[in-house]
Amino acid sequence: MAQFGIPYLLVDARNHHLFQPLLYQVATGFLEAPAVAHPLRSLLKGGRFLLAQVEAVDLKKRHLLLTGGVKCPYQYLVVATGSKPHHLGVPGVTAHTYPLKTLEDALRIRYALLSCLEEAAHKRVPFRVLVVGGGPTGVELAGALAEFLRHVLPRDYPEVPGARVTLLEAGERLLPSFNLGLSRYALRALEHLGVEVRLEAKVAHVSAGWVRLQGGDFVAGDLILWAVGVKGKAPLGLPVDPKGRVPTDPFLRLPGHPEVYVVGDLNGLPWPQLAPVALQQGRHAALNLVRAMQGKEPLPFHYRDRGQLAVIGRHRAVAQMGRLGFYGLPAWLLWALVHLAGLVGFRNRLLVLLDWAYTYFFREPGVRILLQGLAPGGPLHENSLILPVPPRNGPEEPS
């Protein structure tokens, strides 16, 4: 927008941009939180930033309703509020599992991981982790946790007699969006790390310390991580489908309101809820908005699929680009380069590169925890002490 000399206002409830693909490394201690967060204000060129929560959109009067009753008028509106974890109607998910969607989620998992390890050490019992969901997030989490525990337990928790990471996937194979050969490689790679993978294991109920599968089996877990799916997070006033997504025309506009564009995970077009889709839609919405202000006709959105990546521990990954698929160290190197390039800001790239080099080549992952920083934009300090685990999302869902 700035390159066309058009003023704009960015409204967000957080003052930082978050690079979500590396959140699992913050949760498992491979990276520190500042490495994946970048101040939003420093990214704006020709625009302004407002730290506020959008409660609703008034389409008729063309204004946003912010927390506290403040009204913010608009001429054109681009909605990119993203998505939130989806419990899929499974009782107990909100109360007894940890999702991984925000920086706060990653830090909560990190606190919980160390607290559970301390409890296992005190009781001298094995430590059990459950990861629900065999997509890229679940696979990456399970692999990182297995590596973390493999190196940390003998050195820092000799009182813990062992650990088990179990990955539950409701479908017939891991990484269903990848080809079959890459799914099989991911399965073998996880098993090589010591992860127990259970396929066709659909969760029916979650409680403290265990999950019940459809069919009646129970699986115990001291820490349960939810990596199943997401649901659109739309402000009130926008029409949504059962998945929480906002239907739009091919030009990314809200039907009946051509001044409103919806992009990213919230957009209801039949594209996957992935970062590359959101980035391309954001650029296309800006293009169409400028064309509208110039009196030109909009252009339909077409997604250019440039492939997908998933990492399974150090030096192992899978990559699929169209019909081409490869795995192992070459895929891992490509994954590392793509993620370094995707980070915002030279400082963040340097922090991640140095932390990776230090962790991957000079030492094994250790026990590190952030005492502060749960508030967005707050100060971050590293310390080895443990605070009580921050609360989860909310109360137990009704059975």
Buried (B, 14 or more C-beta within 10 A) or exposed (E): BEEEEBEBEBBBEBBBBBBBBBBBBBBBBBBBBBBBBBBBEEBBEEBEBBBBEBBEBBBEEBBBBBEEEEEBEBEBBBBBBBBBBBBBEBBBBBBBBBBBBBBBBBBBBBBBBBBBBBEBBEEEBBBBBBBBBBBBBBBBBBBBBBBBBBBBBEEBBEBBEEBBBBBBBBBEBBBEEBBEEBBBBBBBBBEEBBBBBBBEBBBBBBBEBBBBBEEEEEBEBBBBBBBBBBBBBBBEBBBBEEBBBBBBBEBBBBEEBBBBBBBBBBBBBEBEBBEBBBEBBBEBBBBBBBBBEEEEEBEEBEBEBEEBBBBBBBEBBBBBEEEEBBBBEEBBEBBBEBBBEBBBBEEBBEBBBEBBEEBBEEEEBBBBBBBBBBEBBEEBEEEEEBBEBEEBBEEBBEE
